[in-house]
Structure formats: C-alpha cells, structure tokens
Amino acid sequence: MTSTRRFWLTPDAHRRLQAELAGLCATDPARAVDETGDADGRGAVLRRQREERIREIRELLGNSVVGQDPPDDGVVEPGMVLTVRYDDVEGTETFLLGMRAVEHGDVEVYSPDSPLGAALSGARPGDRRTYRAPGGNTIGVTLLKAVPYGHHRASSTS
C-alpha cells in the first residue's frame, strides 16, 4: 500500500496555484507553438514544460492541506514558522517550513526536504541539530521557536 504525500499550503499560495493552472489550461498550445516560430523545435520543448508544470500544479492542489495549521505544540512540521539561530552566526532567522515551489508572500520558505528542513523536522524549541550544506560543510542550528503559520501571521499583522 502506498501513501500519498501531503503538501501544506497557505490559502494565498493555493489561490495563486489555482490561477496559474487556469492560465496554463486556457493557453492554446498550438498557438503558443506558432508564436515561437518553432524553427528549432523550441515549441515542443515549451509544450513539454507547460504540460509538466500543469501536472506538478495538479499534484500539489490534489494533495494539499490548505490553511490548516499544525498543532501549536512547538514540534517542527510543515506549516510551522521557525525561528533559528545558527552556530557561529550573530542574529536569528525566521522562515516557514513549506513548499518552496509556491510563493507564500510574507516569509521566506524552506522545504521540509531541504537539508535544513529535514534536520529540524520533529525538533522542539531548544533542540540543536546539524545538517550538511550543499557545499559539504556541517552547520549547527538551534531551534528557538516554532509556531503554526496562522499564529505567526496573526501576530505579524496586529
């Protein structure tokens, strides 16, 4: 038995994806190919890219959890806004753990599948984790705070 992967999205991100999908589906692929001149087969490449993006958006929309905040228990999971402090770096960073392929507007987004996102998954405030950066360096990070996106958004607009 296989399980379907669920994607956490803000309501705004969900609406943007729906609008993008509607725009892509409304485009006449034959007309788009004609406009490119297609002398070098570019039209076929553009058509494949468009079809792939339509499939990607449909998968995201079909398997999304929209606007449902995770529990406010401080445990890191998608849909949480995290505040972290990196070892050897002054200051903190705050970001949403969510879909990178989707703009969430008011906050930087890191994927749960990224090295940092995977390292912090399941962490609680005060937990220190390490992860390997793309360049190969090992980076230490301490979770300071984890709140559901809705709580973060409500406190940042008041």
Z-matrix of the N, CA and C atoms (Angstrom, degrees):
N
C 1 1.449
C 2 1.533 1 108.34
N 3 1.310 2 116.72 1 133.28
C 4 1.456 3 120.75 2 179.45
C 5 1.520 4 109.48 3 -105.14
N 6 1.324 5 115.64 4 150.03
C 7 1.459 6 119.22 5 176.86
C 8 1.523 7 108.26 6 -109.76
N 9 1.319 8 114.96 7 143.61
C 10 1.448 9 120.95 8 179.65
C 11 1.514 10 108.66 9 -84.69
N 12 1.312 11 116.36 10 133.98
C 13 1.450 12 120.79 11 178.43
C 14 1.522 13 109.01 12 -74.78
N 15 1.334 14 116.52 13 131.30
C 16 1.453 15 122.81 14 178.89
C 17 1.526 16 109.27 15 -97.16
N 18 1.342 17 116.77 16 142.63
C 19 1.449 18 123.33 17 -179.70
C 20 1.524 19 108.87 18 -116.64
N 21 1.325 20 117.24 19 128.03
C 22 1.453 21 121.34 20 178.98
C 23 1.523 22 108.68 21 -87.37
N 24 1.353 23 116.67 22 127.95
C 25 1.465 24 122.52 23 -179.75
C 26 1.525 25 110.42 24 -132.72
N 27 1.325 26 115.82 25 145.23
C 28 1.461 27 119.52 26 169.93
C 29 1.523 28 107.75 27 -74.34
N 30 1.342 29 118.22 28 158.21
C 31 1.469 30 119.37 29 176.07
C 32 1.536 31 112.22 30 -57.89
N 33 1.336 32 117.53 31 -38.55
C 34 1.473 33 120.26 32 178.66
C 35 1.523 34 111.15 33 -63.57
N 36 1.324 35 117.68 34 -43.99
C 37 1.464 36 121.22 35 179.19
C 38 1.526 37 110.09 36 -63.45
N 39 1.318 38 117.25 37 -39.17
C 40 1.463 39 121.82 38 178.21
C 41 1.526 40 110.54 39 -62.02
N 42 1.344 41 116.74 40 -45.01
C 43 1.477 42 120.71 41 178.56
C 44 1.525 43 110.89 42 -63.25
N 45 1.336 44 117.70 43 -41.70
C 46 1.470 45 120.18 44 179.40
C 47 1.527 46 110.71 45 -62.73
N 48 1.320 47 117.20 46 -40.55
C 49 1.470 48 119.95 47 178.31
C 50 1.526 49 110.94 48 -65.17
N 51 1.334 50 117.33 49 -41.52
C 52 1.463 51 120.40 50 178.01
C 53 1.527 52 110.69 51 -61.05
N 54 1.327 53 116.54 52 -42.40
C 55 1.476 54 120.57 53 179.67
C 56 1.526 55 110.52 54 -66.38
N 57 1.332 56 116.94 55 -41.45
C 58 1.464 57 119.61 56 178.63
C 59 1.526 58 110.48 57 -63.08
N 60 1.335 59 116.60 58 -43.00
C 61 1.466 60 120.31 59 179.16
C 62 1.527 61 110.64 60 -62.63
N 63 1.322 62 117.16 61 -43.62
C 64 1.473 63 120.18 62 179.16
C 65 1.524 64 110.25 63 -60.62
N 66 1.320 65 117.15 64 -42.07
C 67 1.461 66 120.58 65 178.56
C 68 1.518 67 112.39 66 -64.12
N 69 1.330 68 116.69 67 -42.54
C 70 1.467 69 120.26 68 179.46
C 71 1.523 70 111.34 69 -66.15
N 72 1.333 71 116.35 70 -39.59
C 73 1.468 72 119.84 71 -179.07
C 74 1.531 73 111.78 72 -73.01
N 75 1.332 74 117.11 73 -25.17
C 76 1.462 75 120.71 74 -179.74
C 77 1.525 76 112.04 75 -80.22
N 78 1.340 77 116.37 76 -16.73
C 79 1.461 78 120.62 77 -179.37
C 80 1.517 79 109.59 78 -74.70
N 81 1.316 80 116.18 79 131.92
C 82 1.462 81 121.66 80 176.66
C 83 1.525 82 107.92 81 -81.69
N 84 1.356 83 118.47 82 110.03
C 85 1.460 84 120.01 83 -176.52
C 86 1.525 85 113.15 84 -59.21
N 87 1.319 86 118.39 85 -34.29
C 88 1.472 87 120.66 86 -179.96
C 89 1.530 88 109.72 87 -66.12
N 90 1.329 89 116.78 88 -40.52
C 91 1.468 90 120.47 89 178.84
C 92 1.524 91 110.62 90 -66.34
N 93 1.335 92 116.40 91 -40.66
C 94 1.468 93 120.16 92 179.35
C 95 1.528 94 110.15 93 -61.93
N 96 1.325 95 117.26 94 -38.63
C 97 1.465 96 121.02 95 178.61
C 98 1.523 97 109.64 96 -67.08
N 99 1.337 98 117.28 97 -43.14
C 100 1.467 99 120.67 98 179.15
C 101 1.525 100 111.10 99 -59.47
N 102 1.338 101 117.39 100 -38.78
C 103 1.458 102 121.24 101 -178.16
C 104 1.522 103 112.70 102 -68.13
N 105 1.316 104 117.92 103 -23.63
C 106 1.466 105 120.18 104 -179.53
C 107 1.518 106 111.56 105 -81.62
N 108 1.304 107 117.83 106 -15.54
C 109 1.461 108 120.66 107 -176.23
C 110 1.521 109 110.76 108 83.96
N 111 1.284 110 117.68 109 -26.30
C 112 1.464 111 126.16 110 175.33
C 113 1.515 112 114.74 111 44.86
N 114 1.325 113 117.75 112 31.93
C 115 1.462 114 120.76 113 177.84
C 116 1.522 115 111.76 114 -67.86
N 117 1.314 116 117.04 115 -29.08
C 118 1.462 117 120.03 116 -176.31
C 119 1.529 118 112.38 117 -114.25
N 120 1.326 119 118.37 118 18.09
C 121 1.460 120 121.30 119 179.91
C 122 1.514 121 112.99 120 78.41
N 123 1.322 122 116.52 121 12.17
C 124 1.459 123 120.82 122 -177.39
C 125 1.523 124 111.47 123 -63.93
N 126 1.315 125 116.84 124 -31.87
C 127 1.462 126 120.68 125 -179.83
C 128 1.518 127 111.91 126 -60.14
N 129 1.323 128 116.83 127 -40.42
C 130 1.467 129 120.42 128 178.81
C 131 1.527 130 110.85 129 -65.41
N 132 1.326 131 116.79 130 -38.81
C 133 1.468 132 121.13 131 178.36
C 134 1.525 133 109.64 132 -64.83
N 135 1.332 134 116.48 133 -46.10
C 136 1.460 135 120.27 134 179.32
C 137 1.522 136 111.63 135 -62.56
N 138 1.323 137 116.11 136 -39.18
C 139 1.465 138 120.73 137 178.92
C 140 1.531 139 110.25 138 -63.88
N 141 1.344 140 117.51 139 -43.80
C 142 1.474 141 120.80 140 178.10
C 143 1.525 142 110.98 141 -63.74
N 144 1.333 143 117.51 142 -41.00
C 145 1.470 144 120.60 143 178.97
C 146 1.525 145 110.81 144 -63.59
N 147 1.323 146 116.03 145 -42.12
C 148 1.456 147 120.82 146 178.95
C 149 1.528 148 110.37 147 -63.49
N 150 1.333 149 117.40 148 -45.33
C 151 1.465 150 121.30 149 179.75
C 152 1.526 151 111.29 150 -63.73
N 153 1.332 152 117.00 151 -38.50
C 154 1.458 153 120.91 152 178.20
C 155 1.526 154 110.89 153 -65.40
N 156 1.330 155 116.83 154 -41.73
C 157 1.462 156 120.18 155 178.93
C 158 1.519 157 110.13 156 -65.65
N 159 1.326 158 118.54 157 -38.67
C 160 1.470 159 121.41 158 176.88
C 161 1.521 160 109.60 159 -61.04
N 162 1.341 161 117.60 160 -45.63
C 163 1.476 162 120.71 161 178.05
C 164 1.529 163 111.03 162 -60.77
N 165 1.333 164 116.22 163 -43.80
C 166 1.460 165 121.05 164 -179.25
C 167 1.528 166 111.20 165 -61.20
N 168 1.333 167 116.36 166 -46.59
C 169 1.464 168 120.28 167 -179.50
C 170 1.520 169 110.75 168 -65.14
N 171 1.328 170 116.90 169 -42.14
C 172 1.471 171 119.31 170 179.27
C 173 1.525 172 111.02 171 -62.16
N 174 1.333 173 117.07 172 -38.76
C 175 1.472 174 119.65 173 176.94
C 176 1.527 175 110.76 174 -64.39
N 177 1.333 176 116.43 175 -45.07
C 178 1.467 177 119.89 176 178.99
C 179 1.523 178 111.13 177 -60.43
N 180 1.330 179 116.79 178 -48.23
C 181 1.458 180 120.43 179 -178.19
C 182 1.530 181 111.78 180 -67.09
N 183 1.315 182 116.24 181 -38.32
C 184 1.459 183 120.21 182 -178.10
C 185 1.515 184 114.15 183 -72.58
N 186 1.311 185 116.75 184 -21.43
C 187 1.464 186 120.73 185 -177.61
C 188 1.523 187 112.26 186 -121.06
N 189 1.331 188 116.01 187 28.35
C 190 1.456 189 118.79 188 -175.04
C 191 1.517 190 112.17 189 -99.32
N 192 1.313 191 113.68 190 149.68
C 193 1.452 192 123.19 191 168.63
C 194 1.522 193 103.77 192 -106.88
N 195 1.330 194 116.93 193 117.54
C 196 1.461 195 120.23 194 -171.17
C 197 1.522 196 111.18 195 -107.66
N 198 1.330 197 114.41 196 117.66
C 199 1.450 198 121.03 197 171.57
C 200 1.511 199 116.17 198 66.71
N 201 1.311 200 118.49 199 5.63
C 202 1.463 201 120.85 200 176.91
C 203 1.515 202 107.78 201 -87.69
N 204 1.315 203 115.76 202 110.05
C 205 1.455 204 118.99 203 -179.60
C 206 1.525 205 110.85 204 -67.77
N 207 1.334 206 115.74 205 143.18
C 208 1.458 207 118.69 206 171.83
C 209 1.530 208 108.72 207 -68.13
N 210 1.318 209 118.15 208 168.80
C 211 1.466 210 120.04 209 179.52
C 212 1.530 211 111.17 210 -58.85
N 213 1.320 212 115.96 211 145.66
C 214 1.462 213 121.44 212 178.55
C 215 1.531 214 108.44 213 -87.58
N 216 1.338 215 114.59 214 63.80
C 217 1.469 216 119.98 215 -177.27
C 218 1.522 217 112.60 216 -112.56
N 219 1.348 218 116.41 217 4.79
C 220 1.453 219 120.68 218 178.38
C 221 1.510 220 114.78 219 79.06
N 222 1.322 221 118.22 220 -3.20
C 223 1.460 222 122.18 221 179.68
C 224 1.523 223 109.09 222 -86.41
N 225 1.328 224 116.51 223 127.60
C 226 1.465 225 121.76 224 -175.35
C 227 1.524 226 111.63 225 -68.45
N 228 1.349 227 114.60 226 128.70
C 229 1.457 228 123.13 227 171.99
C 230 1.522 229 107.32 228 -158.50
N 231 1.338 230 118.30 229 166.02
C 232 1.464 231 119.65 230 178.91
C 233 1.524 232 110.75 231 -54.04
N 234 1.340 233 114.72 232 140.98
C 235 1.456 234 120.71 233 -178.26
C 236 1.516 235 112.65 234 97.36
N 237 1.342 236 117.04 235 -1.16
C 238 1.460 237 121.51 236 178.54
C 239 1.519 238 109.88 237 -100.23
N 240 1.326 239 116.09 238 144.26
C 241 1.456 240 122.35 239 171.77
C 242 1.523 241 106.30 240 -96.92
N 243 1.322 242 115.27 241 122.54
C 244 1.458 243 121.59 242 -173.53
C 245 1.520 244 110.73 243 -108.57
N 246 1.304 245 116.37 244 140.81
C 247 1.462 246 122.09 245 170.37
C 248 1.517 247 105.86 246 -116.29
N 249 1.334 248 115.27 247 124.32
C 250 1.459 249 121.09 248 -175.85
C 251 1.527 250 110.68 249 -128.99
N 252 1.325 251 114.06 250 159.84
C 253 1.460 252 120.70 251 172.12
C 254 1.523 253 106.62 252 -126.54
N 255 1.328 254 115.37 253 126.35
C 256 1.459 255 120.83 254 179.10
C 257 1.521 256 109.22 255 -85.40
N 258 1.331 257 116.63 256 145.72
C 259 1.461 258 121.10 257 173.28
C 260 1.521 259 107.96 258 -60.57
N 261 1.291 260 117.08 259 144.19
C 262 1.466 261 123.34 260 174.86
C 263 1.523 262 114.70 261 63.03
N 264 1.330 263 118.16 262 18.31
C 265 1.465 264 121.09 263 178.46
C 266 1.526 265 108.02 264 -132.84
N 267 1.324 266 116.70 265 133.59
C 268 1.468 267 120.97 266 177.36
C 269 1.528 268 109.36 267 -74.78
N 270 1.298 269 116.88 268 148.18
C 271 1.448 270 121.94 269 174.55
C 272 1.519 271 113.17 270 84.86
N 273 1.312 272 114.14 271 -175.86
C 274 1.464 273 121.35 272 -178.24
C 275 1.520 274 109.80 273 -127.84
N 276 1.306 275 114.97 274 168.94
C 277 1.466 276 121.56 275 174.91
C 278 1.517 277 107.87 276 -132.50
N 279 1.326 278 116.30 277 140.17
C 280 1.463 279 122.30 278 177.74
C 281 1.520 280 108.31 279 -121.61
N 282 1.333 281 116.75 280 133.60
C 283 1.462 282 121.01 281 -178.72
C 284 1.519 283 110.13 282 -154.62
N 285 1.318 284 115.18 283 160.51
C 286 1.461 285 123.12 284 176.54
C 287 1.518 286 108.90 285 -92.48
N 288 1.305 287 117.16 286 134.47
C 289 1.460 288 121.22 287 172.95
C 290 1.525 289 106.25 288 -90.40
N 291 1.336 290 115.97 289 105.51
C 292 1.462 291 120.37 290 -174.66
C 293 1.516 292 111.06 291 -164.70
N 294 1.316 293 116.65 292 -161.84
C 295 1.466 294 122.36 293 -177.21
C 296 1.521 295 111.12 294 -77.59
N 297 1.328 296 116.93 295 119.28
C 298 1.467 297 121.85 296 178.39
C 299 1.522 298 111.36 297 -69.01
N 300 1.306 299 117.43 298 -29.76
C 301 1.467 300 120.48 299 -176.12
C 302 1.525 301 112.21 300 -72.57
N 303 1.333 302 116.08 301 -3.40
C 304 1.449 303 121.06 302 -175.55
C 305 1.525 304 108.72 303 -124.93
N 306 1.316 305 116.62 304 128.25
C 307 1.469 306 120.06 305 178.40
C 308 1.524 307 109.30 306 -74.70
N 309 1.320 308 116.38 307 128.87
C 310 1.459 309 120.91 308 178.33
C 311 1.519 310 111.84 309 -105.06
N 312 1.315 311 117.64 310 1.21
C 313 1.450 312 121.85 311 169.66
C 314 1.509 313 117.06 312 86.13
N 315 1.314 314 118.11 313 -78.67
C 316 1.456 315 120.80 314 -166.42
C 317 1.522 316 115.26 315 -92.59
N 318 1.312 317 118.92 316 -0.97
C 319 1.460 318 120.55 317 -175.99
C 320 1.533 319 109.74 318 -148.65
N 321 1.315 320 116.12 319 144.96
C 322 1.472 321 120.80 320 175.49
C 323 1.527 322 108.69 321 -60.58
N 324 1.327 323 117.00 322 147.41
C 325 1.458 324 121.60 323 -177.79
C 326 1.518 325 109.79 324 -121.15
N 327 1.323 326 115.97 325 132.09
C 328 1.464 327 122.29 326 172.71
C 329 1.522 328 107.08 327 -118.41
N 330 1.303 329 115.87 328 139.24
C 331 1.461 330 121.64 329 -179.53
C 332 1.530 331 110.81 330 -74.67
N 333 1.332 332 116.96 331 144.09
C 334 1.459 333 120.05 332 173.05
C 335 1.528 334 111.43 333 -62.48
N 336 1.338 335 117.24 334 -21.50
C 337 1.462 336 121.64 335 -179.84
C 338 1.526 337 112.79 336 -88.08
N 339 1.336 338 118.12 337 -8.40
C 340 1.457 339 120.78 338 177.55
C 341 1.525 340 109.12 339 -68.57
N 342 1.326 341 118.00 340 160.29
C 343 1.468 342 118.79 341 178.23
C 344 1.539 343 112.52 342 -55.16
N 345 1.337 344 117.00 343 -43.36
C 346 1.464 345 120.53 344 179.05
C 347 1.528 346 110.92 345 -66.45
N 348 1.323 347 117.32 346 -47.59
C 349 1.465 348 121.20 347 179.99
C 350 1.522 349 112.23 348 -59.63
N 351 1.326 350 116.41 349 -43.78
C 352 1.467 351 120.47 350 179.51
C 353 1.530 352 110.70 351 -65.19
N 354 1.339 353 116.92 352 -39.32
C 355 1.467 354 120.20 353 -179.55
C 356 1.527 355 111.13 354 -65.47
N 357 1.320 356 117.45 355 -36.17
C 358 1.463 357 120.70 356 -176.52
C 359 1.528 358 113.80 357 -85.97
N 360 1.307 359 117.93 358 -13.78
C 361 1.462 360 120.89 359 -178.57
C 362 1.527 361 110.37 360 -55.26
N 363 1.325 362 115.66 361 126.12
C 364 1.457 363 121.23 362 179.40
C 365 1.523 364 114.46 363 84.41
N 366 1.334 365 117.77 364 -4.57
C 367 1.471 366 120.73 365 -179.10
C 368 1.525 367 110.34 366 -70.88
N 369 1.328 368 114.38 367 158.39
C 370 1.467 369 122.72 368 174.92
C 371 1.527 370 107.82 369 -121.12
N 372 1.341 371 117.83 370 156.82
C 373 1.462 372 119.23 371 178.23
C 374 1.530 373 111.38 372 -50.63
N 375 1.324 374 114.45 373 134.33
C 376 1.462 375 121.39 374 -177.85
C 377 1.514 376 113.24 375 97.15
N 378 1.335 377 117.50 376 -18.70
C 379 1.471 378 120.75 377 179.17
C 380 1.523 379 109.77 378 -70.60
N 381 1.336 380 114.62 379 137.88
C 382 1.460 381 121.15 380 174.61
C 383 1.520 382 107.17 381 -107.85
N 384 1.311 383 116.10 382 132.86
C 385 1.463 384 122.22 383 179.58
C 386 1.517 385 108.85 384 -129.59
N 387 1.325 386 116.32 385 161.80
C 388 1.461 387 121.24 386 173.33
C 389 1.516 388 108.62 387 -125.47
N 390 1.325 389 114.77 388 154.30
C 391 1.464 390 120.43 389 175.84
C 392 1.511 391 108.65 390 -149.00
N 393 1.316 392 115.36 391 159.39
C 394 1.456 393 121.00 392 179.32
C 395 1.528 394 108.65 393 -97.34
N 396 1.332 395 114.54 394 120.96
C 397 1.467 396 121.05 395 178.59
C 398 1.532 397 109.26 396 -73.33
N 399 1.337 398 117.64 397 160.54
C 400 1.462 399 120.42 398 -179.91
C 401 1.530 400 113.56 399 -54.12
N 402 1.331 401 118.46 400 -30.37
C 403 1.463 402 121.66 401 178.48
C 404 1.515 403 113.48 402 -77.38
N 405 1.345 404 117.16 403 -5.85
C 406 1.455 405 121.23 404 177.99
C 407 1.515 406 114.79 405 101.77
N 408 1.328 407 118.17 406 -11.87
C 409 1.465 408 121.20 407 178.85
C 410 1.524 409 110.89 408 -70.84
N 411 1.321 410 116.86 409 145.03
C 412 1.455 411 121.80 410 173.19
C 413 1.517 412 107.74 411 -92.61
N 414 1.327 413 115.91 412 128.43
C 415 1.460 414 122.02 413 -175.92
C 416 1.520 415 108.92 414 -119.56
N 417 1.326 416 115.91 415 133.31
C 418 1.458 417 121.59 416 175.85
C 419 1.513 418 110.23 417 -96.12
N 420 1.318 419 116.63 418 142.37
C 421 1.463 420 122.24 419 -178.61
C 422 1.528 421 108.46 420 -145.27
N 423 1.324 422 115.46 421 140.36
C 424 1.465 423 121.06 422 177.78
C 425 1.518 424 108.63 423 -114.20
N 426 1.326 425 116.36 424 130.70
C 427 1.463 426 121.26 425 176.84
C 428 1.521 427 108.17 426 -79.71
N 429 1.322 428 116.14 427 122.26
C 430 1.458 429 121.29 428 178.55
C 431 1.523 430 111.87 429 -95.36
N 432 1.341 431 115.74 430 -38.09
C 433 1.463 432 120.08 431 -174.16
C 434 1.520 433 109.43 432 -156.24
N 435 1.324 434 116.52 433 143.46
C 436 1.468 435 122.58 434 175.22
C 437 1.525 436 107.93 435 -140.48
N 438 1.348 437 115.91 436 115.56
C 439 1.464 438 120.36 437 -179.85
C 440 1.522 439 109.02 438 -130.10
N 441 1.325 440 117.31 439 149.03
C 442 1.464 441 119.64 440 175.78
C 443 1.521 442 110.82 441 -58.95
N 444 1.322 443 116.34 442 146.50
C 445 1.461 444 122.15 443 -178.08
C 446 1.526 445 112.12 444 -52.18
N 447 1.317 446 117.42 445 -43.29
C 448 1.470 447 121.08 446 -179.27
C 449 1.514 448 112.40 447 -59.94
N 450 1.322 449 117.64 448 -39.27
C 451 1.464 450 121.07 449 177.77
C 452 1.526 451 110.64 450 -68.40
N 453 1.320 452 116.00 451 -41.38
C 454 1.467 453 120.84 452 178.02
C 455 1.523 454 109.97 453 -61.00
N 456 1.320 455 114.89 454 -47.92
C 457 1.469 456 119.87 455 -177.35
C 458 1.518 457 110.92 456 -63.46
N 459 1.347 458 117.30 457 -41.35
C 460 1.465 459 120.82 458 179.76
C 461 1.520 460 111.06 459 -64.02
N 462 1.326 461 117.40 460 -39.18
C 463 1.467 462 119.77 461 -178.77
C 464 1.532 463 111.45 462 -76.26
N 465 1.321 464 118.04 463 -26.05
C 466 1.470 465 119.67 464 -179.38
C 467 1.526 466 112.14 465 -83.72
N 468 1.339 467 118.01 466 -15.32
C 469 1.467 468 120.47 467 179.29
C 470 1.517 469 111.82 468 -100.01
N 471 1.325 470 117.84 469 -7.15
C 472 1.472 471 118.91 470 -178.96
C 473 1.501 472 111.99 471 -94.89
